[in-house]
Amino acid sequence: MTKDTSIITPQQFVDELRRFQKGSVTRRHFLGVTGLGLATAVLGGAMPGLRPRKAHAALSGTVNFTTWPNYFAQENLDNFTKNTGVKINVSIFGSNEEMLAKLQAGSTGWDVFVPTNYTISTYKELDLIEPIDLTMGAVNVIWQGDANAMTLQSLGHAASPPFVVNVAGPETLSVRRVCERLGELLGKQPVFTGSEGPDALLSNGSLGHKLFGYPRVPIGQLCEWIAAWLKRGGELLDKPTKFQVRDGKF
C-alpha cells in the first residue's frame, strides 16, 4: 500500500525497508506506506492472541530460590512476582559447604540457587553440573534483528519454484570459544563434555549476505548483550536452540 492507495510492489517494499534500516524514514512512515501498520491493527482486533504482550513463557506457581543473606533486594523479587505472577520462596544459606551438603543429600526442592564461583570445580567433580556438549563443535549465529530484516527483504524474491536463501550468520563459530567468552563476561567457568566432532550442521548464508547486506551485529556484540541481559535478570523464553543436535530433529 502507498499514499495513493495503490498496491505496493515487492521491490517498493524492499526499498522502503532499506530506507527504514538506514534511518532515512521513521517507523510510522514505514508501517504506513507498506500497509504493515494497518494489517497489524486489523489482525490484532480480529485475533487478540496476536496483540503485543509480555512473554513470560507461561510462568506460574512458585520458584524456590536459594541464595545468600541480603544478596537480592526484596523490591526486585516483589517486582518479579508482580510482572510474572510467579511467587518466590527464598531460602537463605550461610556457606557454600552448607549448600553442597544439601545438594548431596538430595531432594533439595530448589529451582534456582546461587553458589560462589570457586565451588564450580567441586560441583563438576561430583557430577552435579550439566556440562556443555562439544560434539557439535561449530555453529552459525545471527542476531534476531538481522534475521528479521533478511526475511522481510526476501519477500522481494518470492518465486515459483521457490527461490531459496539461507538466513544465517557469516562465521563458522567455535562452540567452545563462544562459551568461554560468555563465561568471561559472566564471571563463570563453563563446564564441557565430549570433544568437537569432525563435522557440524551449518548453513551457507553467503547468498543472503550478497543480496541483503552483511549482518549489522557481530558475535562479540551479541555475547556482550546476552551477558548484560542475564546480569540484570532479563526474562528468558525457555526456548533452547538445541544447537548440539546432530540428526536434524530439533
N, C-alpha and C positions, 0 to 999 in steps of 0.2 A: 504494500500500500504506500502511496506517495501523497503529497499535498493535494494533487488534483484527483485523488481517489482512484487512480489507475492502479493496476496490479503491479507490484514491484517485481522486476526480473531477478533471477538468481545472481546475475552479475552486479546489478544495482545493490542487492542485499550485501554481497561481499564487499563492495566499495564502501557502503555505509559502515559496515563492521570495522573495516580497516581505519576509516576516519575516526570512529569511536575509540579504537585501540590507541591511536596516536594522540588522542585528546583534542582533536580538531572540532568535535561536536560534543554536546552534552548527552548524558544518559537519557534525558527526557526527549531530546531530538531523535536519538537512535530508536528508542522504543516507539515513538510516534510515527516516524517515517517508514519504518519497517512493518508496522502493524503489530509488533510483539506486545506492546503495552495493552492494546485493546484485546488481543487474543487472551492474554493472561487474565484480564479483568473478567472476560466472558466465561472462561473456563473456571475461574475461581468462584464465580457466582453460581455456576451450574454444578460444580463439583467442589464442595467445601474442603475436601481432603487435599486439594491442590494448593490451597492458600498457604502462604509462608507461615511457618510456625517453628518454634524451637525444637531441635532434635535431641531428645534425651534417651533415645534407644529403648523406649518403653520401660523406663526405670520405675520401680515401685518397691514397696516394702521397706526393709531396714538394712543398712550397711553396718557391719560390726567392724569398727575401726580401732586398731591398737597403736598407740603412739606414746610420746614422752610427755611428762608434765609441762603444761604451759607452752606446748610446741605449736599449737594451732589456735588462732583467735576464735572464740566462741561465735563471734559475729559472722565469720566466714562459714562456719559449719551451719549456722542458722540460715544464712543466705542460700547455701546449697540445698537445704531442705525446702526452703520457700520456692526456689526455682525449679526443682525437680520432683518434689513430692516424696523424696526418699528421706527417711529418718536416719540419723547417725547415732549409733550406740558406741560411745567412746570408752575404751578400756585403757588404763594407764599402767605402764611398767617402768620400773626404776633402773633396769640394766639390760644389756644385750644377753647376758647369761640367763636371766630370768625368762626372756622371750624364747631363747633357744631351748631351754628345758621344757617350756610349754609346748613348743613345736614337736620336740622329740616324744613327748608323752602322747601326742595325737589328740584329735577331736578338740582343737582349739576353739572352733566356732568363729574364727576370724575370717573376714573377707579381705581386709587390707591391713598391713602392718608396716611400720617404719623402722627398720633396723639401721645401725650405723654401718658406713662403708666397709670398715675393716673386717666385719663379720661375714662378708660375702664369700670369701675364700673358704671359710668354715662351712657355710651352707652348701657350697659346691662339693666339698669333700664328703659331706653327709648325704649327698644326692637330694637336697631339699629345694633346689632351684631348677626350673625348666630351662635347659640350655637352648641356644640359637643353633638351628640345624644348618650346617655349611655345605650339605650335599649339593644344593643348588647354589653354586658359588658366585653367580653373577646375575644381575638384574638390570632392566631398563627402568628409569624413574622419570616421571614428568609431573610438574605442578598441575593441579586440577584446573586452575585458571587457564593455563596454556592449552591443556587438553580440550577444554570447553571451546576456546577460541578456534582451534583447528577443526573441531567437529562442526561448528557453525559455518565456517568457511567452506567446508567440504560439500555443503548443500549446493554450492555453485557448480559442482562437478557430478551431480546426480545423473545417472545414465542407466540404460538397459541395453545390454547386460551390465551388471554393476561395475562401477569404477572403484577399485579397492585402494584405500590409503590407510596405512598403519599410523595410529596416533600413539607415539612412543617417544621417550627421551632419546637424545642423541648418543649418550655414552653407554658403554658396557661397564657397569659399576661392580666393584668387588663388594659382596655382602659383608665380608669380614671388615673391610676398611670403613664402610658406611656405619656399621655397628660400633666400631671403635671410636669414630668421630662423634657419634651421638653420645657414647659413653663419656667422652672427654667433656662435652658440653653440659652433660647432666651430673657430672661428678660420680659416675658409676663405672664399674668394671664389668663389661659384658662377658658372659659365660658361653662357650661354644661347645658343640659336639660334632663329631664327624670331620670329614675333610672335603675340600672342593672337588666336585666331580669333573670328568673330562669334557662335559658339555652342559648346556643350560638352555632353557626355553626363553628365547629373546625375540624381540621384534625389530625389524629394519624400518626405522621411521624416516629414512633419507628423502623419500618422495614427498612426504608431508612437509618436511622442512624446506624443500625446494619450492613447493607450491605456496606455502603459507608463512614461511619465515621460521627462523630458529627460535626455540623456546626462550622466553624472556628471563625466567628464573632458574639459575644454576643450582646444582645439587648442594653446594656449600650453603647457599642462602636457605634452601629448603630445610637442611639439618638445623640451622640456627632458629628458624621459625618454629619447627617442631619442638625443639628443646625449650624455647621460651614459652610456648603454649603449655607444655606439660608442667613446667616450673610454676606457672601461675594458676594451675588447677583447671586448665581448659577442659571442656567436655570431650569425651570420646564417643564415637558412634558404635563401637563394638562390632566393626566390620573388618575382620582380618583379611589381609590381601592374599594370604596363603601362597606367598612367593616361593615357598620351599617345595610346592607340589611339582612332581616331575612327570605325572601321567596326563596332565591337561584337565583333570577333573577337579574343579575348584569349588 
